Amino acid sequence: MDVFSRKIIGWEVYKTESADQASNLFRKTYLREGIAGEDLALHSDNGSPMKGATMLATLQRLGVMPSFSRPSVSDDNPYSEALFKTLKYHPGFPDKPFDSLDEARAWVAGFQHWNNEVHRHSALKFVTPGQRHRGDDIAILEQRRLLYEVAKDRLPGRWSGKMAGPVT
């Protein structure tokens, strides 16, 4: 997840976890996002896939600084914790295990699309992560600001907390 935009930029679902899988996922995401040469940090938990030699070598080769949660601190990364909560409380979150790996992957793909392109995040002033990631939020928020300006001019009493006269 990109912390600035809250966009899910890479994911995979496997039956098991490993440093090789984490490394491949990160490398593919890094290349697809075109972020070479930027100062990047990958914040992760202390799990063995993230601390494995393969993953650490990949990060070093790409010039990405690894950053790990503090040991025994379950909520050290509020952004990923918030994403997990969004996932678990999504109306379509299954109430039973997936029947297959393909079913799990399909569900996550749908969740990623919903999170990135449909769900308007309060922390992002109610634009989607995709809009923020692409920079579309600048025009959207300016349009919203102008709309509010017109509304305030039309009915200032509704915006000041004091009624200036009858509302029409």
C-alpha positions in Angstrom: 0.0 0.0 0.0 1.2 3.4 -0.9 1.0 5.4 2.4 0.4 8.8 0.7 -2.5 7.7 -1.4 -3.7 4.6 0.6 -3.8 2.8 -2.8 -3.2 -1.0 -2.8 -0.4 -1.1 -5.4 0.6 -4.8 -5.1 -0.8 -8.0 -3.7 -0.7 -11.8 -4.1 -2.4 -14.7 -2.4 -0.5 -17.9 -1.7 -1.1 -21.0 0.4 2.1 -20.3 2.3 4.4 -17.3 2.8 8.1 -17.0 1.9 10.8 -14.5 1.4 11.0 -15.5 -2.3 7.3 -14.7 -2.8 7.5 -11.4 -0.9 10.6 -10.5 -2.9 8.9 -11.3 -6.3 5.8 -9.4 -5.3 7.8 -6.3 -4.2 10.0 -6.3 -7.3 7.0 -6.6 -9.7 5.2 -3.8 -7.9 8.3 -1.6 -7.8 8.8 -2.0 -11.6 5.1 -1.6 -12.5 4.8 1.6 -10.4 7.9 3.1 -12.0 9.3 4.4 -8.8 13.0 3.7 -9.4 15.3 6.4 -8.0 12.9 7.7 -5.4 13.7 7.6 -1.7 11.5 4.7 -0.6 11.0 2.8 2.7 9.2 -0.5 3.0 7.5 -0.7 6.4 6.6 -4.2 7.4 6.2 -6.5 10.3 9.0 -8.7 11.7 7.8 -11.8 9.9 10.4 -14.1 8.4 9.3 -13.4 4.7 10.0 -9.7 5.2 13.3 -10.3 7.0 14.6 -13.1 4.8 17.8 -12.8 2.9 16.1 -12.9 -0.5 13.7 -10.0 0.4 16.5 -7.9 2.0 18.8 -8.5 -1.0 16.0 -7.4 -3.3 15.4 -4.2 -1.3 19.1 -3.4 -1.3 19.4 -4.0 -5.0 16.4 -1.6 -5.6 17.7 1.0 -3.2 14.7 0.6 -0.8 15.2 1.1 2.9 13.6 -1.7 5.0 11.7 -0.6 8.1 10.3 -3.1 10.6 7.7 -2.9 13.3 8.9 -2.9 16.9 8.9 -6.4 18.3 5.6 -7.4 20.1 3.8 -4.2 19.0 0.8 -5.3 17.0 -0.3 -1.8 15.9 3.0 -0.2 14.8 1.8 0.5 11.3 -1.5 2.4 11.5 -1.9 2.5 7.7 -1.8 -1.2 7.2 -3.9 -1.8 10.4 -6.6 0.6 9.0 -6.5 -1.3 5.6 -6.9 -4.6 7.4 -9.9 -3.2 9.3 -11.4 -1.9 6.1 -11.0 -5.3 4.5 -12.4 -7.2 7.5 -15.5 -5.0 7.8 -16.1 -4.8 4.0 -19.8 -5.9 3.5 -18.6 -8.7 1.1 -16.0 -10.1 3.5 -16.6 -13.9 3.6 -18.0 -15.5 6.8 -16.3 -18.8 6.0 -13.0 -19.9 4.5 -12.5 -19.7 0.7 -13.1 -23.0 -1.1 -10.0 -22.5 -3.3 -6.9 -20.3 -3.8 -8.5 -19.0 -7.0 -11.7 -18.0 -5.1 -9.5 -16.1 -2.5 -7.6 -14.4 -5.3 -10.8 -13.3 -7.0 -12.2 -11.9 -3.8 -9.0 -9.9 -3.1 -8.9 -8.6 -6.7 -12.5 -7.3 -6.2 -11.6 -5.8 -2.9 -8.6 -4.1 -4.4 -10.7 -2.5 -7.1 -13.3 -1.4 -4.6 -10.7 0.1 -2.2 -8.8 1.9 -4.9 -11.6 3.1 -7.2 -14.9 3.1 -5.3 -14.3 3.7 -1.5 -13.9 7.3 -0.6 -11.6 7.6 2.4 -12.3 10.1 5.1 -8.5 10.5 5.7 -8.2 11.6 2.0 -11.1 14.1 2.2 -13.5 11.6 0.6 -11.6 10.9 -2.6 -10.6 7.4 -3.6 -7.0 6.2 -3.2 -6.9 5.8 -7.0 -7.8 9.5 -7.5 -5.2 10.5 -4.9 -2.5 8.3 -6.5 -3.1 9.7 -10.0 -3.4 13.3 -8.7 -7.0 13.6 -9.8 -7.9 14.7 -6.2 -6.5 18.1 -6.8 -9.1 19.1 -9.3 -11.9 17.2 -7.4 -11.1 19.0 -4.2 -10.9 22.4 -5.9 -14.2 21.8 -7.6 -15.7 20.9 -4.2 -14.2 24.0 -2.6 -15.8 26.2 -5.3 -19.1 24.5 -4.9 -19.0 25.2 -1.1 -18.1 28.8 -1.8 -21.2 29.2 -4.0 -23.3 27.5 -1.3 -22.0 29.8 1.4 -22.7 32.9 -0.7 -26.2 31.7 -1.4 -27.1 30.7 2.2 -24.5 32.2 4.6 -26.6 31.5 7.6 -26.3 27.8 7.1 -22.5 28.0 7.2 -21.8 30.4 10.0 -23.8 28.7 12.7 -26.0 31.7 13.0 -29.1 32.3 11.0 -28.9 35.6 9.1 -32.5 35.4 8.1 -35.1 33.0 6.8 -33.8 30.2 4.7 -35.2 30.1 1.2 
